[in-house]
Every structure is written in C-alpha cells, then in structure tokens.
Amino acid sequence: MDKLRVVLLFGGRSSEHSISCATAGGILGAIDRDRYEVIPVGITRDGAFVLEADDPARYALDPAHLPEVVDNGTRVRWPESSASREVRVTDATGERSLGDVDVVLPILHGRFGEDGTVQGLLELVGLPYVGNGVLASAIGMDKHVTKTVLEGAGIAVAPWVTLTRAALAEEPELWQRRVHGLGLPVFVKPARAGSSVGVSKVSDWSELHAALDVAFAEDRTVLVEAAVVGREIECGVLEGRDGQGPRVSVAGEVVVTGRDFYDFEAKYLDAPGVDLICPADLGDGELFELRRIARRAFEAIGGEGLARVDVFLTDEGFVVNEVNTMPGFTPISMFPTCWLNSGLTYPELISELIEVGHARGSR
C-alpha cells in the first residue's frame, strides 16, 4: 500500500503557538510511519511557512523553554491552484518539490489557524485537510457566536455578557448593570482565544477592570460569564463514518483542588492543584445524556473531523461551556485520553483523523 503524504501544520501567530508545537511533537512521535509520509511545516509567530525538522524531541513542552517555530530561511509554497497538489520549498540552494500532498493535518490552536483562516487557504488551493471546515472553525473559535448558536439549538449555556471597549466607553453604566446582573463570581474571557489564555476569575467587582485589561490584550471582544457550580466534564467527538452520526467518547473530569480554575499552567506546565480523571464517574443515564448533548452541539456548529465538548454537570443538568474544534492533542491531553479509554490508542486516533479528512477530500 502506498503511503499517504501528510503535511503536519503547526505553530502559528496566536498566543497558543507553543502548545501547537508541543502537539506536533506528540504526533510526530506517534504517527504510523508505515502508512504515512510526514512533511512537517511550521508557521512562525510572524506567519511564515517554513519546512521544519521531523524530530519530536525539538517540540517537547519544557516550562523553562517553550517550543517554537523559528524562521530558518526556508519557505513552503502551496499549490498555485486547485489543479495541483504539489507543495514546494525554497531555501538557500534554490527551489525543490516536496511532492503531491494527500492531506494536511493542521494542529493549530487559536486565531489564524483554528478560526477558519488556514482552512480557507486550504479550500482555495484544493488541499484536503483534517478537522473542521471554515464555518465550524470560525464559530467554535468565537465564544460569543458559539453560545449564540448553541442557545438557538436549545442547548443550555452559562449566562454571559459580551463587551467591547467602544461599547464600554459609550454606555458604561448600562454595561456595568448588565455585568453586575450576572452576580459573583464571574469569569472574564477573550472571545477568541483558547488554553485559558487571558482568562481571569473575578470574585470581587474591584478586580473587574484588571481582568478586562488582561482579556482585551488578547482580543477586541470579551465575554463576562456567570460562574457555573458543577462538575467540569469533557468528552471527545469524532465525525461519523459512512453516513453515520458523530461518535462520542467516554467522559473525563477535571477536578480543581488547589487553584481558582483550570488555567494555562495547570493544563500544560504540570502546575499542581488539578487532577484529570478518565473515565469520569457518571451513571449510565448521565453518560447517555452527555453524549446526546455533545452530538447536538457538534452538529449545531456544523462540526467535521473532531471536537472536544466541555460541560458542567449541575444540579439542573448539563450546561455546555465550550465546543473546542481543535482540542489539546498532546498524548496526555484530555481528548486523546478520552478516546484511549474508549478503545482508540493515540496512534490509532491520529490515523482515524487522517483517513476521515482524506476521504472527505476525495468526495
């Protein structure tokens, strides 16, 4: 069997650049080399596409030195039109072909990659790719739009208020009343960022302005959300095969014991105070309902490929917190862990995503 040629695309211009690199390292170390030929393409923080080394160790997540894509002088050239799938690279020795690409695996987190921008580029040049399309990626990246779509589909979400600096300046008293109406505590979040970057918990209104400044540093639109009291549960979703509906994994639980919330340091830098438990201790009825809601949420945003659906299990039932269209994908991240406990190993999960993306591009 001929190997599929896969471009692994990582890095990017967002604040989650290093997390994307760490994810790429995990995939490079686990992908089935008997089935796939890998071309690692990094995106620098400035947005240059460079040919990277096929070396998982280069992208290890070291808290003292986070991995990144450094401009090495190469430039990857995408096909000039949908009539070709040839990818080329230029360097100090000239230009050469990297061959025809079968599918692109974009492991990009945050803006300029997870938000539909790179997906749009790949659509324009006619390259098949793994994961969600332009629309679902854009919806999933924007927390305000996600909540609006889910609420319209009859799915419970936490109460929220969306702010811009212009709106605050024009009608400060109105927006203050709306925000205070949520009650304390609240979470302040950039509308378009992930990995808890720019997120603050506000337990006293005197902390609000500082929290807004942190969030506005990441995005021009910010959400203030009412805190939800409940268990923090996550599950993975995969696109169905052969016309079947989405598949949902077992659930995992995030148990926060010594921190305000599941922040960036706890997610990626092994900071104490958080335990990840998978499978979560749920009754059969609770797991059935969670899977039903996760499928509805995935379908509501037009999901393809994969997603992680994050919810709170409250006394009144499940409340959806987020639909993450490119979840953390390091070997120890919750998304692969949930699928491991559902019967798919990390290499098998990578293969499944590639095969689904390749098949979609062939239709």
Number of C-alpha atoms within 10 A of each C-alpha: 5 8 12 19 18 21 22 21 25 29 31 30 18 22 19 20 23 25 27 30 30 29 25 31 25 22 20 21 15 17 18 15 12 10 13 17 17 20 21 20 25 29 26 20 18 12 14 20 24 24 25 21 11 16 13 17 13 16 21 20 21 12 12 7 9 15 21 23 25 15 18 12 12 18 19 22 18 18 19 13 12 13 9 14 19 18 18 17 17 16 14 7 7 8 14 13 12 16 12 16 21 23 25 24 23 23 25 31 31 23 24 15 26 31 27 21 17 20 25 15 14 21 16 13 16 17 24 24 27 25 27 25 23 20 17 23 26 23 25 28 27 22 25 20 16 24 23 13 17 21 16 11 14 12 18 17 20 17 13 20 17 19 20 14 14 11 12 13 10 10 10 12 11 11 17 11 10 14 22 15 13 17 14 16 16 23 21 28 28 28 24 26 24 25 20 17 19 25 25 23 19 21 14 11 13 9 12 18 12 12 19 25 14 18 25 21 12 20 16 14 21 28 24 28 23 20 19 19 10 15 16 22 25 28 28 28 28 24 25 15 11 6 7 8 12 21 15 26 25 24 27 25 23 18 16 18 12 12 12 12 18 21 19 17 14 18 17 18 14 11 15 13 14 19 14 17 16 20 19 18 12 16 9 9 9 14 17 14 14 27 22 13 21 28 21 18 25 26 17 19 22 16 27 23 24 25 27 25 27 23 27 21 19 13 9 7 13 22 21 24 21 23 30 24 28 26 23 25 22 22 20 14 15 25 27 25 27 28 25 20 15 15 13 16 17 22 18 16 17 19 17 17 19 24 17 21 23 21 16 15 16 11 6
